[in-house]
Amino acid sequence: MAKRMGSGDVARERLKSVLREDRSQMTNATIGAMRSDILTVLSSYAAVKDEDLNFYMVRGAAENETKLMMEAMVHSRRRAAGAERGQGAEGRP
Amino acid sequence: MAVGEAIVITSGKGGVGKTTVCLNIGAALATRGKRVVLVDTDLGLRNLDVVMGLEDKIVFDLVDVVEGRCRLKQALVQDVRFSGRLSLLPAAQTRDKDTVNIAQMRVLCNELRELFDYVLIDCPAGIEQGFRNAVAGADQAIVVSMPEISAVRDADRVIGLLMAYDIPSPKLVLNRLHPRLMRKGDMMSVSDTSEVLGIPLLGVIPNEDLVIRSGNLGTPVVLSQSRAAQAFQNIASRILGQEVPLMKLENPSRVVLARLFGVIG
C-alpha cells in the first residue's frame, strides 16, 4: 500500500486478527499453523504463493458455528512431481 | 388491534451510547406519531430516567410490575414533551439483575406490545442475566457500536449470541463518529466497521458536544437542531420502512466506495 497507514487502518487489521480468534475459538498461532499446512498441501498440486492464500472467518448460523472460508490464487499447474501426486489423489475414491 | 414491535438495543460493551441511542430513536419515532415505550432493563443501575429528565416522576418500576405491586400502566411515566406518545418503564434501582427472569420479561413485553407501536428495550452492558432478560422479549435487535476495536469486538460477540435468541438479523448503529479523525485516517471507517461485523447498517451518529449537553439537561437530542438529531430521525425513517441515504460524515471517496459495495443501509 503506497498510502501511509493511518491508525484507523492499524485498528482495522488488529480488529480482524482479534475477531479471527474470537469467531474460530482458535489462536492465531493455530490458524497460522493450519494455514501453513494447507499451503503445503496446495503446493503439491499447484503453484500457490503464500500471500495468495487468504483465510476468512465468518459467523455461522448458530452461535458456536464459524464458517472458515479460504481463497487461493493458483498461478499454474506444476509439471514436476507435485502434479503427478495430484493426479494420484484424484484417482482415489 | 395490531401489536407493536419489541426491539432490544444492545452492545455488549458499556459506554457506547446505548441509552442515548435508545432514547433518541424512541423520541424520533414519537415525533412521527408512533406510540413508543422505552424499557430500562438495567436493574440496579437505572439510567434512562435521568437521561430523559424524568427521574422525579418515578413512582413504580419494572420490578414492581413484575412482582405485582402495581399495574403496568401505573409504572409507566409519560414524557409530556411528546404529547404522551413517549413513555418510560423505569428499572428498579435497588434490585439485582436476577430479580426478574426470562419468562417474566416475555410476559411484560407482550403486554407492552398491546399498548404501544414500538417497545424499545434498553439492555444493560455485558452478556449475563441482564442481557438475557433484555433480549428475551424482543423480536428484533439494534446493536450499538463505535469504530473502536474493543467496542466492535464486543458487538461481534453479541451478534453471535443474538442468534441463540432467534434474533438472526440485528441492525447496526454506529455511534460517536468523529468525521475529522476519519478524514485523517485515524478512525476506522463506517464501511470497514460494518463490513467486519457483517450486519446491515441502520444508521450513523456523529459525535457532537450537543449530545453531552442534552444528557446534562435531560433533553432528548432529537428536540434540537443538529446533525445528531437528523441522524436519529433518519434511523426512525428507516425503521418505518423509508429509504433514506446515509448521512455523509467521511470524505467523499469513502462514501462513494461504500455505496459501490452496497454498504449504505
Interface residues (C-beta under 8 A of the other chain):
Chain A: R4 M5 G6 S7 G8 D9 A11 R12 R14 L15 K16 V18 L19 D22 R23 V58 R59 A61 A62 E63
Chain B: P147 E148 I149 V152 R153 D156 R157 I159 G160 L161 M163 A164 P168 L181 M182 K184 G185 D186 M187 M188 S189 D192 V196 G198
